């Protein structure tokens, strides 16, 4: 029938085109009889006919053909009843060992509507689609309300019926596009024509996601309460009914679900009150169900490196959608080394209990990158992922102030701008005025170290006054811009900072800052952190493209793949200074935790104001390690605690474990870097060719004034 209509439209369009063609000879070979039609009139007539032909072609050929092709591409509603084989997605470490398995619980058989208590079905209808039995697949009022929220209020809001949700989950992808939404609406109308309301509702109850591996009410009942769905109480049914709209947000397993302030409990109350409004239950029944204390089944799901797996799952969900992710049989090989992960997790957990108790911190995180490729080898997001909501909090991606660990950006900027390791940057009293404010930096030890402090000494000992002097000379905006190019995602030149940014006043994540340090181990080459090596489909074909995590982790102006951000010579000078134990001895001592036995390691610490955060970073040409310590609620650590005393010991243990069987590696000296020796004062220093001064020895006059 559709084909006949299109054929008729095509014939009509051809007639218009023929009429257009007939005009062409009249314009080219005009007769000379009198009176003849003026040429400009014929040209105008031709143009009008041409325009009419184009419009007719669009209306009668292009549009119908596009609509016809679009309808042909729609999935058939018959697929709702088709039994599809489900294959789990397996997430593996880089040696093929299982980290996690994503699947639909195939052990659970579908249930029929008449086997469920009325309130189980009523709870779902009440909260998801209270006019389910009145509409024919879509609700215009919900669609209009959703459009208003998107267009006027700039908010994403759902307007889907139960039928639409069924279609989206079983026949379509999870894309948030107009095309997908249009297909959803059309398919919902078709489904309502083909199936009864009871059939649609039963399909929905057996196929809607409740979180994790739980798809369908029977699977959810088993997962959360270890019972058949037919035995659910009103309290349990109302708790489960609230999950499908956002299984992670409303999950009763991530916090105390019996607390009246938990999102799960608030959502349960919403379901119960809507059931009262629908006259499914009385207010007394709702109150009793809300007051009932729920007991949940133990969750013994197998998962290794959970914070890392959560990132990989989010990436896969964005790429392939929830249904394909849980049934498509993907094999995902990640960058993680499970042996290393377990060892680092043990170090963090043990030291938080021992060092943390003495130093006043309750959590820590650690990250190991393969320096040259930025592959994530170990990712410890907290002391214990399974320790309730506190453990689930991922400190590797939390924004915290970096303290002195961010000075690496300032010194790189200075070296790129012409400074040398021998440049004098006085560590003397200094007050800076900006934006009607007065800023007086102070050193961590409360002392000043003189007018002859070199850049090497200032950087290695993490003095505070020299970098503020440098940032005044080279520009705060330039520092922020360089930080953004080096992968600090939230570092944008927008004026929301002052000179204190050079001392750690602008937030970063452990992930971003660790990779920034790795950039120096790569000789200034920026590479985006990598979590996934390969994704193969059920047939074994490679289907992964590096556009997911890599794209999301980029700074706003960072390169899309690899780019030389700073020169190799600057990267080497920074690495050489941070690996110089003699230079940092005045502050850290000769035998600090920054020394790694038998290995050359560039290292830097950081401590924020009021001792809220402690950081230690370090790298070799092959590996980069970052460690953070602190409290999730931003509570200060003890007043005497610093980055070197809190994060330092853990960092030393982690990087020592990484380098246990690795030969020592020295940083490669670039061809444009030379070593100059000054025999007068027995000083040796590295310089970029052409930048070495004739004399770097302090004069007697300077020494006397010091």
C-alpha positions in Angstrom: 0.0 0.0 0.0 2.8 2.4 0.9 4.6 1.5 -2.3 1.5 2.3 -4.4 1.3 5.7 -2.8 4.9 6.5 -3.4 4.6 5.3 -7.1 1.7 7.7 -7.6 3.7 10.6 -6.1 6.7 9.8 -8.3 4.5 9.9 -11.4 3.2 13.3 -10.3 6.7 14.6 -9.9 7.7 13.3 -13.3 4.9 15.3 -14.9 6.2 18.5 -13.2 9.7 17.8 -14.4 8.5 17.2 -18.0 6.7 20.5 -18.0 9.9 22.1 -16.9 11.9 20.5 -19.7 9.4 21.8 -22.3 10.3 25.3 -21.4 14.0 24.9 -22.2 13.6 25.0 -26.1 11.4 28.1 -25.9 14.2 29.9 -24.2 17.0 28.7 -26.4 15.2 28.6 -29.8 12.7 31.5 -29.5 10.5 31.9 -32.6 10.7 35.3 -34.4 6.9 35.6 -35.0 5.3 38.8 -33.7 4.4 39.5 -31.1 7.0 37.4 -29.3 7.2 36.8 -25.6 10.0 38.9 -24.0 13.1 36.8 -23.1 13.0 37.9 -19.5 9.4 36.7 -19.2 10.4 33.3 -20.5 13.4 33.2 -18.1 11.2 34.1 -15.2 8.7 31.4 -16.2 11.5 28.9 -16.4 12.9 29.8 -13.0 9.4 29.4 -11.5 8.9 26.1 -13.1 12.4 25.0 -12.0 11.7 26.0 -8.4 8.3 24.2 -8.6 10.0 21.1 -9.9 12.6 21.1 -7.1 9.9 21.6 -4.4 7.8 18.8 -6.1 10.8 16.5 -6.1 11.4 17.1 -2.4 7.8 16.8 -1.4 6.8 13.9 -3.7 10.0 11.9 -4.0 12.6 12.6 -1.3 10.3 12.9 1.7 8.1 9.9 0.9 11.2 7.8 0.1 12.9 8.9 3.4 9.8 8.1 5.4 9.4 4.7 3.7 13.1 3.8 4.4 12.8 5.0 8.0 9.8 2.7 8.5 11.6 -0.2 6.9 14.4 0.3 9.4 12.1 0.1 12.5 12.4 -3.1 14.5 9.3 -5.2 14.4 7.2 -5.4 17.5 7.3 -9.2 17.1 10.8 -9.2 18.6 9.3 -8.5 22.0 8.3 -12.1 22.2 11.4 -13.5 20.5 13.6 -15.5 22.9 17.0 -14.0 22.6 20.1 -15.9 23.8 21.8 -13.9 26.5 25.6 -13.9 26.8 27.4 -12.1 29.6 30.0 -9.3 29.1 33.3 -10.2 30.7 35.7 -7.5 32.0 39.3 -8.9 32.2 42.6 -7.6 33.4 45.6 -7.3 30.9 46.5 -11.0 31.5 42.9 -12.2 30.8 41.9 -12.7 34.5 38.2 -12.0 35.3 37.5 -8.7 37.1 33.7 -8.6 36.7 30.9 -10.2 34.7 27.9 -8.2 33.5 24.9 -10.3 32.7 21.1 -10.9 33.0 20.3 -13.4 35.7 19.4 -16.4 33.5 18.6 -18.6 36.4 15.4 -16.7 37.0 12.3 -17.7 34.9 9.8 -15.0 33.8 6.7 -14.7 35.9 3.1 -14.2 34.9 1.0 -11.3 36.1 -1.6 -13.4 37.8 1.1 -15.0 39.9 2.0 -11.7 41.5 0.2 -9.9 44.4 -1.9 -7.0 43.0 0.2 -4.5 44.9 3.4 -5.6 43.2 1.9 -4.5 39.8 0.0 -1.6 41.2 3.2 -0.1 42.8 5.0 -0.2 39.4 2.0 1.4 37.6 1.6 4.1 40.3 5.2 5.4 40.1 6.0 4.8 36.4 2.7 5.4 34.5 -0.4 6.0 36.5 -2.6 6.2 33.4 -1.3 3.1 31.8 -4.7 1.6 31.1 -6.0 4.9 29.6 -3.5 5.8 26.9 -2.6 4.0 23.7 1.1 3.9 24.1 2.1 7.6 24.6 0.8 10.4 26.8 0.7 13.8 25.1 0.7 15.6 28.4 3.9 13.9 29.5 5.6 14.6 26.1 4.6 18.3 26.3 5.8 18.5 29.9 9.1 16.9 28.9 9.5 19.3 25.9 8.9 22.3 28.2 11.6 21.1 30.6 14.1 20.6 27.8 13.4 23.8 25.8 12.4 26.3 28.5 13.9 25.0 31.7 17.0 23.5 30.0 16.5 20.3 32.0 16.4 16.7 30.9 13.1 15.1 32.0 11.5 11.8 31.1 8.1 11.6 29.6 7.9 7.9 28.8 5.0 5.5 29.4 5.5 1.9 30.4 5.1 1.0 26.8 7.8 3.4 25.7 10.2 2.1 28.3 9.6 -1.4 27.2 10.3 -0.5 23.6 13.4 1.4 24.5 14.9 -1.4 26.6 14.1 -4.3 24.3 14.0 -2.9 20.8 16.1 0.3 20.7 19.3 1.8 22.0 19.8 4.2 24.9 20.8 7.1 22.7 19.3 10.5 23.7 18.5 11.7 20.2 15.4 13.0 18.5 15.6 10.1 16.0 15.6 7.4 18.7 12.8 9.2 20.6 10.7 9.4 17.4 11.2 5.6 16.8 10.2 5.0 20.4 6.9 6.9 20.0 6.0 5.2 16.7 6.9 1.7 17.9 4.9 2.3 21.1 1.8 3.1 19.1 2.4 -0.1 17.0 3.0 -2.2 20.1 -0.3 -1.0 21.6 -2.1 -2.1 18.5 -0.5 -5.6 18.5 -0.6 -6.5 22.2 -3.1 -6.2 25.0 -2.3 -4.1 28.1 -1.8 -7.2 30.2 0.7 -8.6 27.7 2.6 -5.3 27.6 2.7 -5.1 31.4 3.9 -8.6 31.8 6.6 -8.1 29.3 7.6 -4.9 31.1 7.7 -6.6 34.6 10.0 -9.3 33.2 12.4 -7.2 31.3 12.9 -3.8 33.1 16.3 -3.3 34.8 16.4 -3.0 38.6 20.2 -2.6 38.9 23.2 -4.8 38.3 22.3 -8.2 37.0 18.7 -7.9 38.1 16.4 -7.7 35.0 12.7 -8.3 35.8 10.8 -8.4 39.0 11.6 -12.0 39.8 15.4 -11.4 39.4 15.1 -8.3 41.5 13.2 -10.0 44.2 15.9 -12.7 44.4 18.7 -10.2 44.4 17.4 -7.9 47.0 15.3 -10.1 49.3 16.2 -13.7 48.3 12.6 -14.7 47.7 10.2 -15.2 44.9 8.3 -12.2 43.6 5.0 -13.8 44.6 6.0 -13.6 48.2 7.0 -9.9 48.3 5.4 -7.7 51.0 3.9 -4.3 50.2 7.0 -2.7 51.8 9.4 -4.7 49.7 7.3 -4.2 46.5 7.2 -0.5 46.9 11.0 -0.3 47.5 11.6 -2.3 44.2 9.1 -0.3 42.2 11.1 2.8 42.8 14.3 1.4 41.2 13.8 1.2 37.4 13.9 4.9 36.8 17.4 5.1 38.3 18.7 1.8 39.7 22.0 3.3 41.0 20.6 6.5 42.5 17.8 4.7 44.4 19.6 1.5 45.2 18.9 0.5 48.9 22.3 -1.2 49.0 24.6 1.8 48.9 23.4 3.4 52.1 21.2 2.7 55.1 17.9 2.1 53.3 15.9 2.2 56.5 17.0 5.7 57.3 14.3 8.3 56.5 16.9 10.5 54.8 18.1 7.9 52.3 17.1 8.4 48.7 15.8 4.8 48.6 13.5 5.4 51.5 12.3 8.7 50.1 11.6 7.0 46.8 9.7 4.2 48.5 7.5 6.8 50.2 6.8 8.4 46.8 5.6 5.1 45.5 3.4 4.4 48.5 1.8 7.9 48.4 1.0 7.5 44.7 -0.6 4.2 45.4 -2.8 6.0 48.0 -3.7 8.6 45.4 -4.6 5.8 42.9 -6.7 4.2 45.7 -4.7 1.0 45.5 -4.1 1.1 49.2 -5.2 3.1 52.2 -3.0 5.7 54.0 -2.8 3.3 57.0 -1.4 0.6 54.8 1.1 3.0 53.3 2.2 4.2 56.7 2.7 0.6 57.9 4.7 -0.4 54.9 6.9 2.7 55.1 7.6 1.9 58.8 8.5 -1.7 58.1 12.2 -2.4 58.6 13.6 -4.2 55.5 16.2 -6.9 55.6 18.2 -7.3 52.4 20.0 -10.4 51.1 23.8 -10.4 51.3 25.4 -9.2 48.1 28.2 -11.6 47.2 28.8 -10.4 43.7 32.3 -11.2 42.4 34.1 -8.0 41.6 37.8 -7.2 41.6 39.3 -3.6 41.4 35.7 -2.2 41.8 36.4 1.5 41.3 38.3 0.7 38.1 35.5 -1.6 36.9 32.9 1.1 37.6 34.8 3.4 35.2 35.0 0.7 32.5 31.3 -0.1 32.9 30.3 3.5 32.4 32.4 3.7 29.3 30.9 0.5 27.9 27.4 1.7 28.7 27.9 4.9 26.8 29.3 3.0 23.8 26.9 0.1 23.6 23.8 0.6 25.8 22.6 -1.4 28.8 20.8 -4.2 26.9 23.7 -5.0 24.6 26.1 -4.7 27.6 24.3 -7.3 29.6 23.4 -9.7 26.8 25.8 -9.1 24.0 28.7 -11.4 25.1 31.4 -8.8 24.9 35.0 -9.6 26.0 36.7 -6.5 27.4 40.4 -6.6 28.0 41.5 -3.7 30.3 44.9 -2.2 31.1 44.8 -3.3 34.8 47.4 -5.7 36.3 45.4 -7.6 38.9 48.5 -8.8 40.8 49.7 -5.2 41.2 46.2 -4.0 42.0 45.8 -6.4 44.9 49.2 -5.5 46.3 48.6 -1.8 46.2 45.1 -2.2 47.7 46.7 -4.1 50.6 49.3 -1.4 51.1 46.6 1.4 51.2 44.2 -0.5 53.4 46.9 -1.4 56.0 48.6 2.0 56.1 45.3 3.9 56.4 44.6 1.8 59.6 48.1 2.4 61.0 49.6 5.6 59.7 46.2 7.2 59.2 45.2 6.6 62.8 48.3 8.4 64.0 48.2 11.2 61.4 44.5 11.9 61.4 43.3 10.6 58.0 40.8 7.8 57.2 41.1 7.3 53.5 43.6 7.2 50.7 43.9 6.4 47.0 46.6 5.3 44.7 47.2 5.2 40.9 49.9 3.5 38.8 50.4 4.4 35.2 52.6 2.8 32.6 54.4 6.1 31.8 54.9 5.9 28.1 51.4 4.7 27.2 49.4 6.1 30.1 47.8 2.7 30.7 46.3 2.4 34.1 48.0 -0.6 35.8 46.5 -0.1 39.3 43.6 2.0 40.5 42.7 2.1 44.2 39.8 4.5 44.8 39.5 4.1 48.6 40.6 2.1 51.6 37.8 -0.4 51.1 35.2 -0.2 48.3 32.8 -2.4 50.3 32.7 -0.1 53.4 29.3 1.4 52.6 29.0 4.8 51.0 32.3 6.0 52.4 34.2 3.2 50.6 32.3 3.6 47.4 33.5 7.2 47.2 36.2 7.3 44.5 39.0 9.6 45.7 41.0 9.1 42.5 38.4 11.2 40.6 37.5 13.6 43.4 38.5 17.2 43.0 40.9 18.3 45.8 43.4 21.0 46.2 46.9 19.8 45.2 49.1 21.9 47.5 52.8 22.2 46.4 52.5 19.2 44.1 51.1 21.6 41.5 54.3 23.7 41.5 55.6 21.4 38.7 53.4 23.4 36.3 54.8 26.8 37.4 58.4 25.6 37.1 57.8 24.1 33.7 56.3 27.4 32.6 59.3 29.3 33.8 61.8 26.9 32.1 59.8 27.1 28.9 60.0 30.9 29.2 63.8 31.1 29.4 64.6 30.4 33.1 67.3 27.9 33.9 67.8 25.6 37.0 70.5 28.2 38.0 68.2 31.2 37.8 68.1 33.1 41.1 64.6 33.2 42.6 65.0 34.9 46.0 63.2 33.3 49.0 62.8 36.6 50.9 59.8 38.3 52.4 57.4 39.2 49.6 53.9 40.8 49.3 51.9 40.8 46.2 48.9 43.1 45.5 46.3 42.1 43.0 42.5 42.9 42.5 42.6 45.1 45.6 43.9 42.2 47.7 47.2 41.7 49.5 48.8 38.3 49.3 51.9 37.4 51.4 53.1 33.8 50.8 54.9 31.9 53.6 57.0 28.9 53.6 55.9 25.6 55.1 58.7 25.7 57.7 58.0 29.4 58.5 61.5 30.5 57.5 63.2 32.4 54.7 66.1 30.9 52.9 67.9 33.9 51.4 68.4 36.0 48.3 70.6 33.5 46.4 68.2 30.6 46.1 68.4 29.0 42.7 65.4 27.6 40.9 66.7 24.1 41.4 66.9 24.6 45.2 63.5 26.4 45.4 61.8 23.6 43.4 63.5 20.7 45.1 62.7 22.0 48.6 59.2 23.2 47.7 59.7 26.7 49.0 56.5 28.8 48.5 57.8 32.3 47.9 59.9 31.6 44.7 57.0 30.1 42.7 54.8 33.1 43.5 57.6 35.4 42.3 57.8 33.3 39.1 54.1 33.3 38.5 54.1 37.1 38.8 56.7 37.2 36.0 55.3 34.5 33.7 51.6 35.0 34.3 48.9 33.1 36.2 46.8 32.8 33.1 49.7 31.2 31.3 50.1 28.7 34.1 46.4 27.8 34.1 46.5 27.4 30.3 49.5 25.1 30.5 47.8 23.0 33.2 44.8 22.6 31.0 47.0 21.5 28.0 48.7 19.0 30.3 45.3 17.3 31.1 43.9 19.1 34.1 40.3 19.0 32.9 38.8 21.8 35.0 41.7 24.2 34.4 40.3 26.9 32.1 41.4 30.5 31.8 38.3 32.2 33.3 39.7 34.5 36.0 38.5 32.3 38.9 41.9 32.1 40.5 44.8 34.2 41.8 48.5 33.8 42.3 47.7 31.2 45.0 47.0 28.8 42.2 50.8 28.2 42.0 50.6 26.9 45.6 47.7 24.6 45.0 44.6 26.8 45.3 42.9 25.3 42.2 41.4 21.8 42.4 42.7 18.7 40.5 42.0 15.0 40.6 44.5 12.3 41.5 44.0 10.8 38.0 44.7 14.0 36.1 47.7 15.1 38.2 49.3 11.6 38.1 49.1 11.6 34.4 50.5 15.2 34.3 53.6 13.9 36.1 53.7 11.0 33.6 53.9 13.6 30.8 57.3 14.7 32.1 58.5 11.1 32.2 57.4 10.9 28.5 59.6 13.9 27.7 56.7 16.4 27.6 54.4 14.3 25.4 50.7 14.4 26.5 48.9 11.0 26.3 45.4 10.5 27.6 44.9 7.8 30.3 43.8 4.5 29.0 41.6 1.9 30.7 40.6 -0.4 27.9 42.8 -2.3 25.5 40.3 -4.2 23.5 36.6 -5.0 23.2 35.5 -8.0 21.1 32.0 -9.0 20.3 30.4 -12.4 20.7 32.0 -13.6 17.4 35.4 -12.4 18.4 35.6 -9.3 16.2 37.3 -6.2 17.6 34.7 -3.4 18.0 36.4 -0.9 20.4 37.3 2.6 19.3 39.2 4.8 21.7 36.6 7.6 21.8 35.0 7.0 25.2 36.9 7.4 28.4 39.8 9.0 26.5 37.4 11.7 25.2 35.7 12.3 28.5 39.1 12.7 30.3 40.5 15.3 28.0 40.8 18.9 29.3 38.8 21.4 27.3 41.8 22.4 25.2 43.8 19.2 25.5 44.9 17.3 22.4 42.7 14.4 21.2 45.4 11.8 21.3 49.1 12.6 21.7 50.8 16.0 21.5 54.1 17.5 22.5 53.0 20.0 25.1 56.4 21.0 26.6 59.9 20.6 25.2 61.9 17.5 25.9 64.6 19.7 27.4 62.2 21.3 29.9 60.8 17.8 30.8 64.3 16.6 31.4 65.3 19.6 33.6 62.2 19.1 35.7 62.9 15.4 36.1 66.5 16.0 36.9 65.6 18.5 39.7 62.9 16.2 41.2 65.3 13.3 41.3 68.1 15.4 42.9 68.2 14.1 46.5 71.1 16.4 47.4 69.1 19.5 46.3 66.1 18.5 48.5 68.0 17.5 51.5 67.8 20.8 53.4 64.0 20.4 53.9 63.4 16.6 53.4 66.7 15.2 54.8 69.1 12.9 53.1 67.1 9.7 53.8 63.5 10.7 53.2 60.8 8.4 51.8 61.3 10.1 48.5 64.4 8.0 48.0 63.8 4.6 46.4 66.6 2.1 46.9 68.7 1.5 43.8 66.5 3.5 41.5 66.5 7.1 40.1 63.0 8.5 40.7 61.7 12.0 40.3 59.4 12.8 43.2 57.3 15.7 44.6 55.0 16.1 47.6 52.1 18.4 48.3 50.2 19.5 51.4 47.1 21.8 51.4 46.1 24.5 53.8 45.1 23.3 57.2 46.6 19.9 56.2 43.4 18.7 54.6 45.2 16.8 51.8 48.5 15.0 51.5 50.0 14.0 48.1 53.1 12.3 46.8 54.0 11.7 43.1 56.9 10.1 41.5 58.0 8.6 38.2 60.7 6.8 36.2 60.8 6.6 32.4 58.6 3.4 32.7 56.2 4.0 35.7 54.4 6.8 37.4 52.7 6.6 40.9 50.5 9.0 42.6 49.1 8.7 46.2 46.5 10.9 48.0 45.6 10.9 51.7 42.9 12.7 53.6 39.3 12.5 54.8 36.3 12.2 52.5 34.5 15.0 54.4 37.5 17.4 54.0 38.2 17.3 57.7 41.8 18.4 58.4 44.5 15.8 59.2 46.6 16.4 62.3 48.4 19.8 62.4 51.9 18.2 62.0 50.8 15.9 59.1 52.2 16.7 55.6 52.2 15.1 52.2 55.6 13.5 52.9 54.5 12.1 56.2 51.1 10.8 55.2 51.2 9.9 51.5 54.9 9.5 51.3 55.3 6.2 53.1 52.5 4.6 51.1 54.0 6.0 47.8 57.4 4.6 48.7 56.0 1.1 49.3 53.9 1.2 46.1 56.6 2.4 43.8 59.2 0.1 45.4 56.8 -2.8 44.7 56.4 -1.7 41.1 60.2 -1.4 40.6 61.1 -4.5 42.5 62.4 -6.5 39.5 63.0 -3.5 37.2 66.6 -2.4 36.4 67.4 1.2 37.2 66.6 3.7 34.5 68.1 7.1 34.1 66.2 9.9 32.3 67.6 10.3 28.8 69.4 13.6 28.3 68.1 15.4 25.2 70.7 16.4 22.6 70.1 20.1 23.2 70.9 19.9 27.0 74.5 20.2 28.2 76.2 19.9 31.6 78.3 22.9 32.6 80.8 22.8 35.5 81.9 25.9 37.4 85.1 25.1 39.2 85.2 28.4 41.0 82.5 27.3 43.4 82.4 23.6 42.5 78.9 23.7 41.0 77.6 21.6 38.1 74.3 22.4 36.3 72.3 21.4 33.3 71.3 24.0 30.7 69.7 24.1 27.3 72.4 24.9 24.8 73.0 28.6 24.6 71.4 29.4 27.9 74.3 28.7 30.3 75.6 31.9 32.0 79.3 32.6 32.3 79.1 32.5 36.1 76.6 31.1 38.5 78.7 31.3 41.6 77.3 33.6 44.3 79.4 36.7 44.8 81.0 37.6 48.2 78.7 40.6 48.3 75.6 38.4 48.1 77.0 36.0 50.6 77.7 38.7 53.1 74.2 40.2 52.7 72.6 36.8 53.2 
